[in-house]
């Protein structure tokens, strides 16, 4: 089960890279999904320092999405 979830997180990350090359706003949502999944996994595995890094990545993804949303109006 956890391996499947980890593969999903990796897939979201790769999808985010693809969208980033295309300069799509949705890239931030893909990276947010990936980071949140990894945050939950690393917390489950008691890797608390890595969990905080994933939290920072998640917050950065929210910030990036908001910035790109404002610039596209």
MIDONU-354205 format. One line per field, with one value per atom (N, C-alpha, C, O): residue number from 1; residue in three letters; chain; z, x, y; atom name. Coordinates in Angstrom, 2 decimals. Each point is the difference from the previous one (the first is absolute). Layout:
% residues N
n <- c(NUM | ...)
res <- c(ALA | ...)
chain <- c(A | ...)
Z <- c(Z | ...)
X <- c(X | ...)
Y <- c(Y | ...)
atom <- c(CA | ...)
% end
This chain:
% residues 73
n <- c(1 | 1 | 1 | 1 | 2 | 2 | 2 | 2 | 3 | 3 | 3 | 3 | 4 | 4 | 4 | 4 | 5 | 5 | 5 | 5 | 6 | 6 | 6 | 6 | 7 | 7 | 7 | 7 | 8 | 8 | 8 | 8 | 9 | 9 | 9 | 9 | 10 | 10 | 10 | 10 | 11 | 11 | 11 | 11 | 12 | 12 | 12 | 12 | 13 | 13 | 13 | 13 | 14 | 14 | 14 | 14 | 15 | 15 | 15 | 15 | 16 | 16 | 16 | 16 | 17 | 17 | 17 | 17 | 18 | 18 | 18 | 18 | 19 | 19 | 19 | 19 | 20 | 20 | 20 | 20 | 21 | 21 | 21 | 21 | 22 | 22 | 22 | 22 | 23 | 23 | 23 | 23 | 24 | 24 | 24 | 24 | 25 | 25 | 25 | 25 | 26 | 26 | 26 | 26 | 27 | 27 | 27 | 27 | 28 | 28 | 28 | 28 | 29 | 29 | 29 | 29 | 30 | 30 | 30 | 30 | 31 | 31 | 31 | 31 | 32 | 32 | 32 | 32 | 33 | 33 | 33 | 33 | 34 | 34 | 34 | 34 | 35 | 35 | 35 | 35 | 36 | 36 | 36 | 36 | 37 | 37 | 37 | 37 | 38 | 38 | 38 | 38 | 39 | 39 | 39 | 39 | 40 | 40 | 40 | 40 | 41 | 41 | 41 | 41 | 42 | 42 | 42 | 42 | 43 | 43 | 43 | 43 | 44 | 44 | 44 | 44 | 45 | 45 | 45 | 45 | 46 | 46 | 46 | 46 | 47 | 47 | 47 | 47 | 48 | 48 | 48 | 48 | 49 | 49 | 49 | 49 | 50 | 50 | 50 | 50 | 51 | 51 | 51 | 51 | 52 | 52 | 52 | 52 | 53 | 53 | 53 | 53 | 54 | 54 | 54 | 54 | 55 | 55 | 55 | 55 | 56 | 56 | 56 | 56 | 57 | 57 | 57 | 57 | 58 | 58 | 58 | 58 | 59 | 59 | 59 | 59 | 60 | 60 | 60 | 60 | 61 | 61 | 61 | 61 | 62 | 62 | 62 | 62 | 63 | 63 | 63 | 63 | 64 | 64 | 64 | 64 | 65 | 65 | 65 | 65 | 66 | 66 | 66 | 66 | 67 | 67 | 67 | 67 | 68 | 68 | 68 | 68 | 69 | 69 | 69 | 69 | 70 | 70 | 70 | 70 | 71 | 71 | 71 | 71 | 72 | 72 | 72 | 72 | 73 | 73 | 73 | 73)
res <- c(UNK | UNK | UNK | UNK | UNK | UNK | UNK | UNK | UNK | UNK | UNK | UNK | UNK | UNK | UNK | UNK | UNK | UNK | UNK | UNK | UNK | UNK | UNK | UNK | UNK | UNK | UNK | UNK | UNK | UNK | UNK | UNK | UNK | UNK | UNK | UNK | UNK | UNK | UNK | UNK | UNK | UNK | UNK | UNK | UNK | UNK | UNK | UNK | UNK | UNK | UNK | UNK | UNK | UNK | UNK | UNK | UNK | UNK | UNK | UNK | UNK | UNK | UNK | UNK | UNK | UNK | UNK | UNK | UNK | UNK | UNK | UNK | UNK | UNK | UNK | UNK | UNK | UNK | UNK | UNK | UNK | UNK | UNK | UNK | UNK | UNK | UNK | UNK | UNK | UNK | UNK | UNK | UNK | UNK | UNK | UNK | UNK | UNK | UNK | UNK | UNK | UNK | UNK | UNK | UNK | UNK | UNK | UNK | UNK | UNK | UNK | UNK | UNK | UNK | UNK | UNK | UNK | UNK | UNK | UNK | UNK | UNK | UNK | UNK | UNK | UNK | UNK | UNK | UNK | UNK | UNK | UNK | UNK | UNK | UNK | UNK | UNK | UNK | UNK | UNK | UNK | UNK | UNK | UNK | UNK | UNK | UNK | UNK | UNK | UNK | UNK | UNK | UNK | UNK | UNK | UNK | UNK | UNK | UNK | UNK | UNK | UNK | UNK | UNK | UNK | UNK | UNK | UNK | UNK | UNK | UNK | UNK | UNK | UNK | UNK | UNK | UNK | UNK | UNK | UNK | UNK | UNK | UNK | UNK | UNK | UNK | UNK | UNK | UNK | UNK | UNK | UNK | UNK | UNK | UNK | UNK | UNK | UNK | UNK | UNK | UNK | UNK | UNK | UNK | UNK | UNK | UNK | UNK | UNK | UNK | UNK | UNK | UNK | UNK | UNK | UNK | UNK | UNK | UNK | UNK | UNK | UNK | UNK | UNK | UNK | UNK | UNK | UNK | UNK | UNK | UNK | UNK | UNK | UNK | UNK | UNK | UNK | UNK | UNK | UNK | UNK | UNK | UNK | UNK | UNK | UNK | UNK | UNK | UNK | UNK | UNK | UNK | UNK | UNK | UNK | UNK | UNK | UNK | UNK | UNK | UNK | UNK | UNK | UNK | UNK | UNK | UNK | UNK | UNK | UNK | UNK | UNK | UNK | UNK | UNK | UNK | UNK | UNK | UNK | UNK | UNK | UNK | UNK | UNK | UNK | UNK | UNK | UNK | UNK | UNK | UNK | UNK)
chain <- c(A | A | A | A | A | A | A | A | A | A | A | A | A | A | A | A | A | A | A | A | A | A | A | A | A | A | A | A | A | A | A | A | A | A | A | A | A | A | A | A | A | A | A | A | A | A | A | A | A | A | A | A | A | A | A | A | A | A | A | A | A | A | A | A | A | A | A | A | A | A | A | A | A | A | A | A | A | A | A | A | A | A | A | A | A | A | A | A | A | A | A | A | A | A | A | A | A | A | A | A | A | A | A | A | A | A | A | A | A | A | A | A | A | A | A | A | A | A | A | A | A | A | A | A | A | A | A | A | A | A | A | A | A | A | A | A | A | A | A | A | A | A | A | A | A | A | A | A | A | A | A | A | A | A | A | A | A | A | A | A | A | A | A | A | A | A | A | A | A | A | A | A | A | A | A | A | A | A | A | A | A | A | A | A | A | A | A | A | A | A | A | A | A | A | A | A | A | A | A | A | A | A | A | A | A | A | A | A | A | A | A | A | A | A | A | A | A | A | A | A | A | A | A | A | A | A | A | A | A | A | A | A | A | A | A | A | A | A | A | A | A | A | A | A | A | A | A | A | A | A | A | A | A | A | A | A | A | A | A | A | A | A | A | A | A | A | A | A | A | A | A | A | A | A | A | A | A | A | A | A | A | A | A | A | A | A | A | A | A | A | A | A)
Z <- c(0.00 | 0.00 | 0.00 | -0.81 | 1.72 | 0.07 | -1.27 | -0.42 | -0.17 | -1.24 | -1.11 | -0.78 | 0.70 | -0.99 | 0.22 | -0.95 | 2.20 | 0.33 | -0.37 | -0.50 | 0.75 | -0.35 | -1.52 | -0.47 | -0.28 | -1.47 | -0.46 | -0.95 | 1.61 | -0.35 | 0.24 | -0.81 | 1.92 | 0.29 | -1.06 | -0.44 | 0.03 | -1.04 | -1.33 | -0.73 | 0.42 | -1.25 | 0.01 | -1.02 | 2.14 | 0.09 | -0.18 | -0.65 | 1.21 | -0.17 | -1.44 | -0.49 | -0.20 | -1.42 | -0.84 | -0.93 | 1.26 | -0.71 | 0.22 | -0.91 | 2.12 | 0.29 | -0.83 | -0.47 | 0.28 | -0.84 | -1.44 | -0.63 | 0.12 | -1.36 | -0.15 | -0.96 | 1.91 | -0.06 | 0.14 | -0.61 | 1.42 | 0.17 | -1.30 | -0.29 | -0.48 | -1.30 | -0.93 | -0.84 | 1.01 | -0.83 | 0.61 | -0.56 | 1.70 | 0.73 | 0.30 | -0.24 | 0.77 | 0.38 | 1.49 | 0.80 | -0.45 | 1.41 | 0.81 | 1.19 | -1.81 | 0.70 | 0.49 | 0.80 | -1.27 | 0.49 | 1.52 | 0.67 | -0.13 | 1.45 | 0.73 | 1.10 | -1.69 | 0.63 | 0.00 | 0.97 | -2.06 | -0.05 | 1.04 | 0.69 | -0.57 | 0.99 | 1.42 | 0.91 | -0.71 | 1.31 | 0.36 | 1.12 | -2.06 | 0.26 | 0.33 | 0.96 | -1.74 | 0.23 | 1.38 | 0.75 | -0.43 | 1.29 | 1.18 | 1.01 | -1.12 | 1.10 | 0.21 | 1.14 | -2.24 | 0.15 | 0.66 | 0.91 | -1.39 | 0.62 | 1.45 | 0.83 | -0.51 | 1.39 | 0.88 | 1.07 | -1.53 | 0.79 | 0.11 | 1.06 | -2.15 | 0.04 | 0.93 | 0.82 | -0.93 | 0.85 | 1.46 | 0.89 | -0.62 | 1.39 | 0.52 | 1.13 | -1.97 | 0.38 | 0.29 | 0.91 | -1.68 | 0.18 | 1.07 | 0.16 | 0.58 | 1.08 | -0.49 | 0.73 | -1.94 | -0.55 | 0.12 | -0.99 | 2.20 | 0.30 | -0.66 | -0.41 | 0.31 | -0.68 | -1.47 | -0.53 | -0.12 | -1.40 | -0.14 | -1.02 | 2.01 | -0.02 | 0.00 | -0.68 | 1.42 | 0.03 | -1.35 | -0.42 | -0.23 | -1.36 | -0.95 | -0.80 | 0.90 | -0.85 | 0.31 | -0.90 | 2.17 | 0.36 | -0.66 | -0.52 | 0.54 | -0.65 | -1.50 | -0.59 | -0.04 | -1.43 | -0.26 | -1.00 | 1.88 | -0.16 | 0.09 | -0.80 | 1.76 | 0.14 | -1.19 | -0.44 | -0.08 | -1.18 | -1.21 | -0.82 | 0.71 | -1.11 | 0.09 | -1.02 | 2.22 | 0.17 | -0.39 | -0.71 | 1.18 | -0.33 | -1.51 | -0.58 | -0.06 | -1.44 | -0.79 | -0.97 | 1.38 | -0.68 | 0.10 | -0.98 | 2.17 | 0.18 | -0.83 | -0.60 | 0.55 | -0.79 | -1.49 | -0.68 | 0.20 | -1.43 | -0.33 | -1.10 | 2.05 | -0.22 | -0.12 | -0.84 | 1.64 | -0.07 | -1.27 | -0.56 | 0.10 | -1.19 | -1.28 | -1.03 | 1.08 | -1.20 | -0.09 | -0.90 | 1.79 | -0.06 | -0.91 | -0.17)
X <- c(0.82 | -0.82 | 0.87 | -0.22 | 1.20 | 0.83 | 0.84 | 0.27 | 0.14 | 0.77 | -0.84 | 0.51 | -1.77 | -0.91 | -0.15 | 0.00 | -0.14 | -0.13 | 1.28 | -0.06 | 1.20 | 1.26 | 0.13 | 0.50 | -0.94 | 0.02 | -0.93 | 0.32 | -1.44 | -0.92 | 0.66 | -0.12 | 0.83 | 0.71 | 1.05 | 0.15 | 0.58 | 1.02 | -0.65 | 0.53 | -1.67 | -0.71 | -0.46 | 0.12 | -0.65 | -0.40 | 1.21 | -0.11 | 1.24 | 1.21 | 0.45 | 0.34 | -0.35 | 0.37 | -0.99 | 0.38 | -1.66 | -1.02 | 0.22 | -0.19 | 0.59 | 0.30 | 1.17 | -0.03 | 1.05 | 1.13 | -0.46 | 0.37 | -1.18 | -0.52 | -0.80 | 0.18 | -1.07 | -0.81 | 0.87 | -0.28 | 1.33 | 0.91 | 0.70 | 0.17 | 0.23 | 0.61 | -0.97 | 0.40 | -1.68 | -1.02 | -0.49 | -0.87 | 1.44 | -0.33 | -1.50 | -0.64 | 0.11 | -1.40 | -0.14 | 0.83 | -1.85 | -0.25 | -0.25 | 0.31 | -0.87 | -0.34 | 1.23 | -0.12 | 1.31 | 1.22 | 0.09 | 0.46 | -0.90 | 0.07 | -0.93 | 0.31 | -1.46 | -0.93 | 0.57 | -0.15 | 0.81 | 0.63 | 1.11 | 0.11 | 0.70 | 1.08 | -0.56 | 0.57 | -1.69 | -0.64 | -0.47 | 0.23 | -0.88 | -0.47 | 1.17 | -0.06 | 1.12 | 1.18 | 0.60 | 0.31 | -0.15 | 0.61 | -0.84 | 0.53 | -1.85 | -0.87 | 0.02 | -0.01 | 0.03 | 0.09 | 1.31 | 0.03 | 1.07 | 1.29 | 0.05 | 0.64 | -1.29 | -0.05 | -0.66 | 0.51 | -1.63 | -0.68 | 0.84 | 0.07 | 0.57 | 0.84 | 1.19 | 0.29 | 0.41 | 1.17 | -0.40 | 0.75 | -1.90 | -0.47 | -0.30 | 0.34 | -0.97 | -0.31 | 1.28 | 0.03 | 1.02 | 1.28 | 0.87 | 1.17 | -1.71 | 0.69 | 1.24 | 0.98 | -1.04 | 1.06 | -0.47 | -0.37 | 0.39 | -0.63 | 0.71 | -0.66 | 1.96 | 0.73 | -0.39 | -0.24 | 0.17 | -0.41 | -1.46 | -0.37 | -0.45 | -1.39 | -0.09 | -0.85 | 1.73 | -0.01 | 0.45 | -0.49 | 1.40 | 0.41 | -1.20 | -0.24 | -0.49 | -1.18 | -1.07 | -0.72 | 0.60 | -0.93 | 0.41 | -0.84 | 2.14 | 0.50 | -0.28 | -0.39 | 0.60 | -0.29 | -1.50 | -0.38 | -0.46 | -1.44 | -0.41 | -0.80 | 1.35 | -0.31 | 0.52 | -0.64 | 1.79 | 0.55 | -0.91 | -0.19 | -0.37 | -0.91 | -1.27 | -0.49 | -0.03 | -1.18 | 0.34 | -0.76 | 1.90 | 0.44 | 0.19 | -0.46 | 1.11 | 0.23 | -1.29 | -0.14 | -0.81 | -1.29 | -0.70 | -0.54 | 0.57 | -0.65 | 0.69 | -0.67 | 1.99 | 0.74 | -0.30 | -0.24 | 0.24 | -0.26 | -1.46 | -0.30 | -0.61 | -1.42 | -0.19 | -0.78 | 1.48 | -0.10 | 0.62 | -0.52 | 1.60 | 0.67 | -0.76 | 0.23 | -1.12 | -0.75 | -1.34 | -0.78 | 0.49 | -1.29 | 0.09 | -0.97)
Y <- c(-1.20 | 1.20 | 1.26 | 0.90 | -0.84 | 1.20 | 0.17 | 1.12 | -2.22 | 0.09 | 0.62 | 0.81 | -1.17 | 0.58 | 1.49 | 0.78 | -0.38 | 1.41 | 0.75 | 1.13 | -1.75 | 0.64 | 0.15 | 1.03 | -2.01 | 0.11 | 1.13 | 0.71 | -0.54 | 1.09 | 1.35 | 0.91 | -0.79 | 1.25 | 0.29 | 1.14 | -2.17 | 0.17 | 0.40 | 0.84 | -1.46 | 0.32 | 1.46 | 0.69 | -0.22 | 1.41 | 0.91 | 1.04 | -1.42 | 0.80 | 0.08 | 1.08 | -2.21 | 0.00 | 0.78 | 0.71 | -0.84 | 0.77 | 1.50 | 0.80 | -0.44 | 1.40 | 0.51 | 1.14 | -1.96 | 0.40 | 0.20 | 0.99 | -1.91 | 0.13 | 1.29 | 0.75 | -0.50 | 1.23 | 1.24 | 1.03 | -1.12 | 1.13 | 0.37 | 1.18 | -2.19 | 0.28 | 0.72 | 0.80 | -1.10 | 0.63 | 1.31 | 0.67 | -0.30 | 1.24 | 0.10 | 1.02 | -2.12 | -0.05 | 0.25 | -0.45 | 1.15 | 0.31 | -1.27 | -0.04 | -0.99 | -1.24 | -0.75 | -0.93 | 1.33 | -0.64 | 0.10 | -0.93 | 2.05 | 0.20 | -0.95 | -0.46 | 0.15 | -0.94 | -1.42 | -0.74 | 0.37 | -1.33 | -0.09 | -1.02 | 2.06 | -0.02 | 0.04 | -0.60 | 1.30 | 0.01 | -1.41 | -0.47 | -0.21 | -1.36 | -0.92 | -0.77 | 0.86 | -0.83 | 0.28 | -0.93 | 2.19 | 0.37 | -0.43 | -0.45 | 0.60 | -0.40 | -1.51 | -0.48 | -0.27 | -1.46 | -0.39 | -0.82 | 1.42 | -0.31 | 0.47 | -0.65 | 1.75 | 0.46 | -1.06 | -0.32 | -0.21 | -1.04 | -1.27 | -0.61 | 0.23 | -1.20 | 0.18 | -0.88 | 2.00 | 0.20 | 0.13 | -0.42 | 1.00 | 0.07 | -1.41 | -0.34 | -0.47 | -1.38 | -0.79 | -0.83 | 1.10 | -0.69 | 0.65 | -0.38 | 1.36 | 0.70 | 0.76 | 0.13 | 0.37 | 0.85 | 1.45 | 0.63 | -0.12 | 1.27 | 1.19 | 0.96 | -1.01 | 1.07 | 0.08 | 1.08 | -2.25 | -0.04 | 0.43 | 0.60 | -0.89 | 0.44 | 1.52 | 0.58 | 0.06 | 1.47 | 0.57 | 1.05 | -1.72 | 0.43 | -0.12 | 0.90 | -1.99 | -0.19 | 1.04 | 0.45 | -0.06 | 1.06 | 1.31 | 0.73 | -0.43 | 1.21 | -0.04 | 1.01 | -2.17 | -0.14 | 0.20 | 0.62 | -1.13 | 0.15 | 1.47 | 0.49 | 0.20 | 1.43 | 0.80 | 0.95 | -1.34 | 0.65 | -0.24 | 0.90 | -2.08 | -0.31 | 0.85 | 0.48 | -0.30 | 0.86 | 1.43 | 0.65 | -0.17 | 1.36 | 0.15 | 0.99 | -1.95 | 0.05 | 0.00 | 0.75 | -1.57 | -0.05 | 1.35 | 0.50 | 0.07 | 1.32 | 1.07 | 0.85 | -0.87 | 0.99 | -0.13 | 0.99 | -2.21 | -0.22 | 0.31 | 0.45 | -0.68 | 0.32 | 1.50 | 0.46 | 0.31 | 1.46 | 0.55 | 0.97 | -1.56 | 0.52 | -0.34 | 0.63 | -1.61 | -0.40 | 0.68 | -0.30 | 1.20 | 0.72 | 1.19 | 0.72)
atom <- c(N | CA | C | O | N | CA | C | O | N | CA | C | O | N | CA | C | O | N | CA | C | O | N | CA | C | O | N | CA | C | O | N | CA | C | O | N | CA | C | O | N | CA | C | O | N | CA | C | O | N | CA | C | O | N | CA | C | O | N | CA | C | O | N | CA | C | O | N | CA | C | O | N | CA | C | O | N | CA | C | O | N | CA | C | O | N | CA | C | O | N | CA | C | O | N | CA | C | O | N | CA | C | O | N | CA | C | O | N | CA | C | O | N | CA | C | O | N | CA | C | O | N | CA | C | O | N | CA | C | O | N | CA | C | O | N | CA | C | O | N | CA | C | O | N | CA | C | O | N | CA | C | O | N | CA | C | O | N | CA | C | O | N | CA | C | O | N | CA | C | O | N | CA | C | O | N | CA | C | O | N | CA | C | O | N | CA | C | O | N | CA | C | O | N | CA | C | O | N | CA | C | O | N | CA | C | O | N | CA | C | O | N | CA | C | O | N | CA | C | O | N | CA | C | O | N | CA | C | O | N | CA | C | O | N | CA | C | O | N | CA | C | O | N | CA | C | O | N | CA | C | O | N | CA | C | O | N | CA | C | O | N | CA | C | O | N | CA | C | O | N | CA | C | O | N | CA | C | O | N | CA | C | O | N | CA | C | O | N | CA | C | O | N | CA | C | O | N | CA | C | O | N | CA | C | O | N | CA | C | O | N | CA | C | O | N | CA | C | O | N | CA | C | O | N | CA | C | O)
% end
